[in-house]
Amino acid sequence: MAGEITDLLHRWSRGDEAALDHLVPLVYGELRRIARRSMRRERSDHTLQPTALLHEAFLRLTPQHDKDWQNRQHFFAVAAQLMRQVLVDHARRRGARKRNPGSALIELTKPIDVALPGATHQVDLLDLDRTLSELQAIDERRGRIVEMRFFGGLTIPEISTVLGLPAWAVKKDWMLAKAWLARRLRIAHG
């Protein structure tokens, strides 16, 4: 199926609109899994549902038909980036920081937590977005790795394929980025 998805992505990028019709059923389940995973970190009374997150991200994805899609991992990496943007835009629209502090809190569990695996900490989504943007300004590759792992749920081998790097380099960058984020977010361990 991965080869079929890649083929459809290439056809879509060349302007074949019918390819998109065939692509959607193949990627919908995985996109929904990514959306559910992203929403699990959000507060329980969040007004955005996983399906709405998926559809909003897909609306942002559709105009990118002319993108030079490398493969299915590249597609899901872009989808993860768009889901992050949707969640952050939603938090901003709701005025989370000014009118209702704490309303944009998300649960950080593994894989971001470094010192206490499985521990849970609440972090403001806008703070996480701002901190991740800082990381991307300093080290774009590590920022993309965090985005793909945290928001997209991509594995180390999948990220390795997207970035064209050996898996050991992705794993090293992932560990360093997690430590940097934990320090910057001032997560108190213990």
matplotlib code that plots the C-alpha trace (Angstrom):
import matplotlib.pyplot as plt

x = [0.0, 2.9, 4.0, 0.4, 0.2, 3.5, 2.3, -1.0, 0.9, 3.1, 0.1, -1.7, 1.3, 1.3, -2.3, -4.3, -7.3, -8.7, -5.6, -6.7, -10.1, -8.2, -5.7, -8.2, -9.6, -6.0, -4.7, -7.9, -7.5, -3.9, -4.8, -7.6, -5.2, -2.8, -5.7, -6.9, -3.4, -3.0, -6.4, -5.6, -3.1, -5.6, -7.8, -10.9, -13.4, -11.7, -14.2, -12.4, -13.0, -10.4, -12.6, -12.8, -9.1, -8.5, -10.9, -9.5, -5.9, -7.1, -8.6, -5.2, -3.5, -5.6, -4.2, -0.7, -1.3, 1.7, 4.1, 6.9, 5.7, 8.6, 6.5, 3.8, 6.0, 6.5, 2.8, 2.1, 4.9, 3.2, -0.2, 1.3, 2.6, -0.8, -2.5, -0.2, -1.1, -4.8, -4.5, -2.5, -4.8, -7.8, -6.1, -5.4, -8.9, -10.3, -8.1, -6.9, -4.2, -6.1, -9.7, -9.2, -5.7, -5.0, -7.6, -5.0, -3.3, -2.2, -0.8, 2.8, 3.6, 6.1, 7.7, 8.4, 9.1, 12.7, 13.4, 10.4, 9.1, 5.3, 5.0, 2.3, 2.7, 0.5, 1.9, 0.2, -0.2, 0.8, 3.9, 4.8, 4.3, 6.4, 9.1, 9.0, 9.3, 12.3, 13.9, 13.2, 14.8, 17.9, 17.9, 15.3, 15.9, 15.4, 12.3, 10.9, 11.8, 9.8, 6.9, 6.8, 7.1, 4.9, 2.2, 2.4, 3.3, 5.9, 8.5, 12.3, 12.6, 9.8, 11.4, 14.7, 13.1, 11.4, 14.6, 17.0, 19.1, 20.3, 18.0, 20.8, 21.1, 17.3, 17.3, 20.2, 18.5, 15.2, 16.8, 18.6, 15.5, 13.4, 16.0, 16.1, 12.3, 12.0, 14.5, 12.9, 9.4, 10.7, 9.0, 9.6, 10.6, 10.3]
y = [0.0, 2.4, 2.2, 2.9, 5.9, 7.3, 6.7, 8.5, 11.4, 11.7, 11.6, 14.2, 16.5, 16.3, 17.6, 14.3, 15.2, 11.7, 10.5, 12.5, 10.7, 7.4, 8.7, 9.8, 6.4, 5.0, 7.7, 8.6, 6.0, 6.9, 10.6, 9.9, 8.0, 11.0, 13.4, 11.2, 11.0, 14.8, 15.3, 12.9, 15.4, 18.2, 19.1, 16.9, 19.7, 20.8, 22.0, 20.5, 16.8, 14.5, 14.3, 18.1, 18.4, 15.9, 17.7, 21.1, 19.8, 18.1, 21.4, 23.0, 20.0, 19.9, 23.2, 21.7, 19.3, 20.7, 19.8, 17.5, 14.6, 12.2, 9.3, 8.5, 9.4, 12.9, 13.2, 12.3, 14.6, 17.5, 16.4, 16.4, 20.0, 21.1, 19.5, 21.4, 24.6, 23.9, 23.2, 26.3, 28.5, 27.1, 27.9, 31.4, 32.0, 30.9, 33.5, 30.9, 33.0, 36.2, 35.1, 31.6, 30.8, 27.1, 26.3, 25.3, 22.9, 19.6, 16.5, 15.7, 12.1, 9.9, 10.7, 14.3, 13.6, 12.7, 12.3, 10.3, 8.0, 7.7, 10.8, 13.3, 17.1, 19.8, 22.2, 25.1, 24.3, 27.9, 27.6, 24.3, 25.8, 28.9, 26.7, 24.4, 27.4, 28.5, 25.1, 25.2, 28.6, 27.2, 23.8, 23.3, 19.5, 18.8, 20.9, 18.9, 15.7, 16.7, 17.8, 14.6, 12.4, 14.4, 15.7, 13.1, 9.9, 9.0, 6.4, 7.0, 4.9, 6.8, 10.2, 8.8, 8.2, 11.6, 13.5, 11.2, 10.6, 7.4, 6.3, 6.7, 10.4, 10.9, 9.1, 11.2, 14.4, 13.3, 12.7, 16.0, 17.9, 16.3, 17.3, 20.9, 21.1, 19.8, 22.3, 25.2, 24.3, 24.1, 20.8, 20.0, 16.3, 14.9]
z = [0.0, 0.7, -2.9, -4.1, -1.8, -3.2, -6.7, -6.1, -4.4, -7.5, -9.8, -7.7, -7.7, -11.5, -11.5, -11.6, -9.5, -9.7, -7.9, -4.8, -4.9, -4.8, -2.2, 0.4, 1.4, 1.6, 4.0, 5.9, 8.6, 9.3, 9.4, 11.8, 14.0, 14.0, 14.8, 17.7, 19.0, 18.9, 20.5, 23.4, 24.6, 24.7, 27.6, 28.0, 27.3, 24.1, 21.5, 18.5, 17.9, 16.1, 13.0, 12.8, 13.3, 10.5, 8.1, 8.8, 8.3, 5.1, 3.8, 4.3, 2.7, -0.5, -2.0, -1.7, -4.6, -6.5, -3.7, -4.7, -2.6, -1.8, -0.3, 2.2, 5.2, 3.7, 3.2, 6.9, 8.1, 6.3, 7.7, 11.2, 10.6, 9.5, 12.5, 14.7, 12.9, 13.3, 17.0, 17.6, 15.5, 17.4, 20.7, 19.6, 18.3, 21.6, 23.3, 25.7, 27.3, 27.8, 28.7, 30.2, 31.4, 31.3, 28.7, 26.1, 28.3, 26.9, 28.6, 27.9, 28.4, 26.6, 24.1, 25.2, 28.9, 29.4, 33.0, 34.1, 31.4, 31.7, 33.9, 33.0, 33.0, 31.7, 29.2, 27.5, 23.8, 22.8, 25.0, 23.3, 19.9, 20.7, 22.2, 19.2, 16.9, 18.9, 18.4, 14.7, 14.4, 16.1, 14.6, 11.9, 11.5, 15.2, 15.2, 12.3, 14.0, 17.1, 15.0, 13.1, 16.2, 18.6, 16.3, 13.6, 15.4, 12.8, 13.9, 13.8, 10.6, 8.9, 9.9, 8.6, 5.2, 5.1, 6.0, 4.1, 7.3, 9.0, 11.8, 14.4, 13.5, 13.8, 17.2, 18.5, 17.3, 18.9, 22.2, 22.2, 21.1, 23.9, 26.4, 25.0, 25.0, 28.6, 29.8, 27.9, 29.0, 32.6, 33.3, 37.0, 37.4, 40.8]

ax = plt.figure().add_subplot(projection="3d")
ax.plot(x, y, z, "-o")
ax.set_aspect("equal")
plt.show()
